Amino acid sequence: MKIPSALVLLGVLTTVSLAQIPPTPGMPPVAQAQQAFAFAQAQSMMMTNQAQLQGMIAAQASMLTSVEARSMFLAQAASLQTRVTANQGALFSAQAAAIGSMQHSLARQKQLQVQSAILSMRSLGVENASAMQGAVQLAVFDPVKLSRRAAMLHAEAAQTSGQTSSGQTAAQPPSPDTAPLPAEPPPMMIRPTFGNALVVEKPIFSSPPGTVQPGTKISIRSETHYATLYYTTNGWTPTTQSAKYTGPITINTSTHLEGIAVGPNFVRSVVERADYQVPNSPAPVLESTVVVPEDGILRAGTPVRVAFAGKEIDSESAAVGDEITVVLDEQVKLGKTVLAPKGAPVNAALTFADPAHGSAPGDLVFEVHSVEVAGKRVPLFGGETLEGAKGVLGSKNAKIKPGMTAIAFVAADSPVK
C-alpha cells in the first residue's frame, strides 16, 4: 500500500520532534503493525493537534518494511485521529465556556464599579454630568484614583457654594491640584454611644424653619456620639446613599431640608424636616435636555431626571409590584435630533410599601431600571425613599404625588445613534 503523499509531506514539514521505532528484522507484518500502533498510541497521548498526530503516524508508517504491515497500522491509527479530534472539540468547548463566563464576570464587575462610583459621588452631593462621568471612568479604569478624585470634586462643589469642610466661608477657591484632601478618621475598634445604645437622637438644625435671608448657613448636629449625618433638599427622605453632611448648607432659594443621623450601631434616627423660605428667590432653573455626545454613546453616569405621572401613590394602599407611572422629565437629544422626548415612559418599580402603624410612619421605595432611547434600551440606576411624617398622636402614610422628580443615572455606556 502506498502511503498518501500528504501524510509524507506533513511528516516531513512538521516541526515536532518525532521518535520512531523500527521493526525487528524478520518480524511478521501483523506483529510489525501491532508494535507500531502501540508505540503510536503512547505518543498520541502527548499530541495537542492533528498536525502533530498525522506527522507522527506518517513517520512511523514509513519505518514499516511490509506493505501489509503498513496498511494494517494506518487502519488502526485512524482511531487515534478520531480520539484527538474529539478531545480538541471538548477542549475548545471548555475554553469557550470559560471565556464566556469570564466576559460575563468582567461585564458584571464593570457594572458594579459604575454603580459604586455613582453612589459614592451622590453621597458627596456631586451630581453634574461631567463630574459623574469622570468618576465612572476612574472607577472602571483606575479605581485606586477614584477616592482622591471624589474628594477633589467634593471640595470643588463646596467651594462653589461658598462653604468648606470646616464650615467657614471660602475667601478664594484653591486650585484643584493643591486643594487639601479630607482625611479619614483613624479606625477605632469600639465607637461608644452614650445613653440608650438602641436609640439615635434625631438631627438638630441650627435655624428653625421659616423665612431666612439668602446665604443663610444651616448647620446640622446630633446628640448621639459618632453619628453620621445625611441630608436631602429634593423632597425625598435621606438614606445612607444621600449626601453626607460635611459642613454648613447654604440656603439661597426656598428649600425643603430633611436630615437623618445614623449611629455607629447602624440604627437610624427619625427624620428631621424644615422648610426655609427666601423672599423673592427665583425658582431653580432645571435642565431640560440630556445631550448625547457626537459619537452617539450615552455615557455611564450621565444624570437623567425622571418624574412621577398618573395617580398619587399612597403607602396605605400601595403594594410591592404595583405598576407606577414614571416618565422622562427632560428630552434626550443628539445634536438637533430628539432621540427621546420629555414624557417618554421609564421602566420603574415599587420595591417597598409599608403603611403607617402606631408610631411608625409609612414608607415607599422605588427603583428606576431603564428607558428606551431611539428604539434602544438604556439601563438606568437609581431610586428614592419617601417616609411619612412621625407624630405624637400617630404617624402618617407616605404619599408620592404626581410631578415629584428624582435623578437616575445611566448604568452602562449605551450606543443610541
C-alpha positions in Angstrom: 0.0 0.0 0.0 1.3 3.4 -0.9 1.4 6.0 1.9 -0.6 9.1 0.9 1.7 11.8 -0.2 0.0 14.4 2.0 0.9 12.4 5.1 4.5 12.0 4.0 4.8 15.7 3.3 3.2 16.6 6.6 5.6 14.3 8.4 8.5 16.0 6.7 7.2 19.5 7.4 6.2 19.0 11.0 8.3 20.9 13.5 7.6 18.5 16.3 10.4 16.1 17.1 9.0 12.7 16.4 10.6 9.4 17.5 10.0 6.2 15.5 10.6 2.5 16.4 11.9 0.4 13.6 10.6 -3.2 13.3 12.8 -6.1 14.3 14.2 -7.9 11.1 12.1 -10.9 10.2 9.1 -9.8 12.3 5.7 -10.8 10.7 3.6 -8.0 9.2 0.8 -8.4 11.9 3.4 -8.1 14.7 5.0 -5.0 13.0 1.6 -3.3 12.8 0.8 -4.1 16.4 4.2 -2.9 17.7 3.9 0.4 15.6 0.4 1.0 16.8 1.3 0.5 20.4 4.1 3.0 20.1 1.9 5.5 18.2 -0.8 5.2 20.8 1.6 6.0 23.6 3.0 9.0 21.6 -0.6 10.3 20.7 -1.2 11.0 24.4 1.2 13.9 24.2 -0.3 15.3 20.9 -2.2 18.5 21.1 -3.3 18.9 17.4 -4.0 16.9 14.2 -0.8 18.2 12.5 1.4 16.6 15.2 -0.6 13.4 15.2 -0.6 13.0 11.4 3.1 13.7 11.2 3.9 11.1 13.8 1.7 8.5 12.1 3.3 9.1 8.7 6.8 8.9 10.1 6.0 5.6 11.9 4.4 4.1 8.8 7.5 4.9 6.8 9.6 2.7 9.1 7.5 -0.4 8.4 9.1 -2.7 5.8 6.0 -4.5 4.8 3.1 -3.0 2.7 0.7 -5.3 4.6 2.0 -4.1 8.0 1.8 -0.5 6.8 -1.8 -1.0 5.7 -2.9 -2.6 9.0 -1.1 0.1 11.0 -2.7 3.0 9.1 -6.2 1.4 9.6 -5.6 1.1 13.3 -4.2 4.7 13.5 -7.4 6.1 12.3 -8.9 5.6 15.7 -6.2 7.8 17.2 -7.2 10.7 14.9 -10.8 10.3 15.9 -9.9 10.5 19.6 -7.7 13.5 19.3 -10.4 15.3 17.3 -12.9 14.6 20.0 -10.5 15.8 22.7 -9.9 19.0 20.8 -13.6 19.7 20.5 -14.2 19.2 24.2 -11.2 21.4 24.9 -12.4 24.2 22.7 -15.9 23.9 24.2 -14.5 24.2 27.7 -12.3 27.2 26.6 -15.3 28.9 25.0 -17.4 28.4 28.1 -14.6 29.7 30.3 -14.1 32.7 28.1 -17.9 33.4 28.1 -18.1 33.1 31.9 -15.1 35.4 32.3 -16.6 38.0 29.9 -19.9 37.9 31.8 -18.0 38.3 35.1 -16.0 41.2 33.8 -19.1 42.9 32.5 -20.9 42.4 35.8 -17.8 43.7 37.7 -17.7 46.8 35.5 -21.4 47.5 36.1 -20.9 47.1 39.9 -18.0 49.5 39.7 -20.1 52.0 37.8 -22.9 51.8 40.3 -20.5 52.1 43.3 -18.9 55.2 41.7 -22.4 56.8 41.2 -23.3 56.1 44.8 -20.0 57.5 46.0 -20.4 60.7 44.0 -24.0 61.1 45.1 -23.2 60.6 48.7 -20.8 63.6 48.3 -23.6 65.7 46.8 -22.0 65.7 43.3 -24.5 65.0 40.5 -23.4 67.1 37.5 -22.9 65.1 34.3 -19.2 65.8 33.7 -18.1 65.1 37.3 -20.2 61.9 37.3 -18.8 60.6 34.0 -15.2 61.3 35.2 -15.8 59.4 38.4 -17.3 56.4 36.4 -14.3 56.3 34.1 -11.9 56.3 37.0 -13.9 53.5 38.7 -13.7 51.3 35.6 -10.1 52.1 34.5 -8.3 53.2 37.7 -10.3 52.5 40.9 -7.3 53.5 43.0 -7.6 57.1 41.9 -11.3 57.3 42.4 -11.3 58.2 46.1 -8.8 61.1 45.5 -10.9 62.4 42.6 -14.1 62.1 44.7 -12.5 64.2 47.4 -11.4 66.9 44.9 -14.9 67.0 43.3 -16.5 67.5 46.7 -14.0 70.2 47.6 -14.8 72.0 44.3 -18.5 71.7 44.9 -18.1 73.1 48.5 -16.0 76.0 47.3 -18.5 76.8 44.5 -21.4 77.0 47.1 -19.3 79.2 49.4 -18.6 76.6 52.0 -15.7 74.5 53.2 -15.4 71.2 55.1 -14.8 73.2 58.3 -18.0 75.3 57.7 -16.2 78.6 57.0 -16.9 80.8 54.1 -14.2 80.4 51.4 -12.4 83.6 50.5 -10.8 82.2 47.4 -11.2 78.7 45.8 -7.9 76.9 45.9 -6.6 75.1 42.8 -7.9 71.6 42.5 -4.3 70.4 42.2 -3.4 71.9 45.6 -6.7 71.5 47.5 -6.2 69.6 50.7 -7.9 66.3 50.8 -10.1 65.4 53.7 -8.5 62.7 55.8 -10.5 59.7 57.1 -10.6 59.4 60.9 -8.3 56.7 62.3 -10.1 53.4 62.7 -11.5 52.6 66.2 -12.2 49.1 67.4 -15.0 50.4 69.6 -17.1 53.6 68.8 -19.1 54.0 72.0 -22.6 55.5 72.3 -23.9 57.2 75.4 -27.3 56.6 76.9 -29.5 54.0 75.1 -27.4 52.3 72.5 -30.5 51.4 70.5 -31.7 55.0 70.1 -30.1 57.6 67.9 -31.1 61.2 68.5 -32.6 63.0 65.6 -30.5 65.8 63.9 -30.8 69.3 65.2 -30.8 72.2 62.6 -29.1 75.4 63.6 -32.0 77.6 62.5 -35.8 76.9 62.9 -37.9 76.7 59.8 -39.3 79.9 58.4 -38.1 82.9 56.4 -34.4 83.3 56.1 -32.1 85.6 54.1 -30.2 84.4 51.0 -26.8 83.0 52.0 -28.0 81.7 55.4 -26.0 78.7 56.5 -27.7 75.8 58.2 -25.6 73.5 60.4 -26.7 70.0 61.4 -25.7 68.1 64.5 -26.8 65.1 66.6 -26.5 64.4 70.3 -25.5 60.8 69.5 -21.8 60.5 69.6 -20.1 59.4 66.4 -23.4 59.6 64.4 -23.1 60.2 60.7 -25.5 62.7 59.2 -27.1 62.6 55.8 -29.5 65.1 54.2 -31.6 65.9 51.1 -33.1 69.0 49.6 -35.2 67.4 46.9 -38.2 66.3 48.9 -37.2 62.7 49.3 -36.2 61.0 52.6 -32.4 60.8 53.2 -30.7 57.4 53.2 -27.1 56.4 53.5 -26.8 56.9 49.8 -27.8 60.6 50.1 -25.4 63.5 50.5 -23.3 63.1 53.7 -23.2 66.2 55.8 -19.7 67.7 56.0 -20.3 71.3 56.7 -23.0 74.1 56.8 -25.6 74.1 54.0 -26.0 77.4 52.2 -29.7 78.4 51.6 -30.0 80.7 48.6 -33.5 79.7 47.4 -36.6 78.3 49.2 -35.5 74.9 50.4 -37.1 71.8 52.0 -34.4 70.3 54.1 -34.5 66.8 55.6 -31.8 65.1 57.7 -31.2 61.8 59.5 -28.5 60.6 61.9 -27.1 57.0 61.6 -25.4 55.7 64.7 -22.2 53.5 64.8 -24.6 50.6 65.6 -26.3 51.4 62.2 -29.6 52.4 64.0 -31.2 55.3 62.2 -32.8 58.3 63.9 -36.2 59.7 63.0 -36.3 62.2 60.1 -36.0 65.9 60.9 -37.6 68.3 58.4 -37.6 72.1 57.9 -38.9 74.4 55.2 -36.9 77.6 54.6 -38.4 80.4 52.6 -36.1 83.0 50.9 -38.0 86.2 50.0 -38.2 86.9 46.2 -35.9 84.0 45.5 -36.1 82.8 41.9 -37.3 79.3 41.2 -34.4 77.0 40.4 -33.8 76.5 36.6 -33.9 72.8 35.8 -32.0 71.3 32.8 -34.4 70.4 30.1 -32.1 68.3 27.8 -29.8 65.4 28.2 -27.1 65.9 25.5 -25.7 62.8 23.8 -22.1 63.1 22.6 -21.4 63.2 18.9 -20.3 59.6 18.9 -23.8 58.6 19.8 -22.9 56.9 23.1 -24.8 57.9 26.2 -22.1 57.6 28.8 -22.4 55.7 32.1 -23.0 58.0 35.0 -25.0 60.6 33.0 -27.8 62.0 35.2 -31.3 61.7 33.9 -34.2 63.4 35.6 -37.4 61.4 35.9 -40.9 62.4 37.2 -43.9 60.7 38.5 -47.1 60.9 36.5 -50.6 59.4 36.8 -52.3 59.0 40.1 -50.9 59.6 43.6 -49.2 56.6 45.3 -50.1 56.1 49.0 -48.3 53.7 51.3 -51.7 52.9 52.8 -53.0 51.2 49.7 -49.8 50.6 47.6 -48.1 47.2 47.3 -44.8 46.0 46.0 -45.2 45.1 42.3 -47.8 47.8 41.6 -47.5 49.5 38.3 -46.2 53.0 38.7 -46.1 55.7 36.0 -42.6 57.3 35.7 -41.6 59.4 32.7 -38.6 61.3 31.5 -38.6 64.9 32.8 -36.2 66.1 30.1 -35.6 65.2 26.5 -32.6 63.3 25.2 -31.0 64.9 22.1 -28.2 64.2 19.7 -27.4 67.5 18.0 -30.8 68.8 16.9 -32.4 65.3 16.8 -34.7 64.4 19.7 -34.0 60.7 20.5 -36.4 60.5 23.4 -39.0 63.2 24.2 -39.9 64.6 27.6 -42.7 62.4 28.9 -41.3 59.2 27.4 -42.1 56.2 29.6 -39.4 54.9 32.1 -39.3 51.4 33.4 -39.5 51.7 37.2 -40.8 49.5 40.0 -42.1 50.0 43.6 -39.8 47.8 45.7 -41.1 48.6 49.2 -44.5 49.7 50.5 -45.5 49.8 54.2 -48.5 51.6 55.7 -48.2 53.7 58.9 -48.9 51.7 62.1 -48.8 53.2 65.5 -45.8 55.4 65.9 -44.1 54.0 62.8 -44.7 56.2 59.6 -45.5 54.7 56.2 -42.7 54.1 53.7 -42.4 53.9 49.9 -39.3 52.9 47.9 -39.0 52.8 44.2 -36.2 51.9 41.7 -35.6 53.0 38.1 -34.5 50.4 35.7 -34.3 51.6 32.1 -35.6 53.9 29.4 -35.9 53.5 25.6 -33.9 56.0 23.6 -34.0 55.9 19.8 -35.5 52.4 20.0 -32.7 51.1 22.2 -32.9 50.1 25.8 -30.7 52.2 28.1 -30.1 50.8 31.6 -30.7 53.2 34.4 -29.6 53.1 38.0 -31.3 54.9 40.9 -34.3 55.3 43.1 -35.6 57.1 46.2 -37.2 56.6 49.5 -40.2 58.5 50.9 -41.2 58.3 54.6 -44.3 59.8 56.1 -44.2 62.3 59.0 -43.9 61.0 62.5 -46.3 62.5 65.0 -47.1 62.2 68.7 -50.7 61.1 68.1 -49.9 58.8 65.2 -47.7 58.8 62.2 -48.7 59.5 58.6 -48.5 57.5 55.4 -46.0 58.3 52.7 -47.5 59.8 49.5 -45.7 60.2 46.2 -47.6 63.0 44.4 -47.6 63.4 40.6 -44.9 65.8 39.5 -42.3 64.7 42.1 -38.9 64.4 40.3 -35.8 62.3 41.0 -32.4 61.7 39.5 -31.4 58.4 37.9 -28.1 57.6 36.2 -27.1 55.7 33.1 -25.8 52.4 34.3 -23.6 51.5 31.3 -22.2 53.1 28.1 -25.2 52.8 25.7 -25.0 53.4 21.9 -28.2 55.3 20.8 -27.1 56.7 17.5 
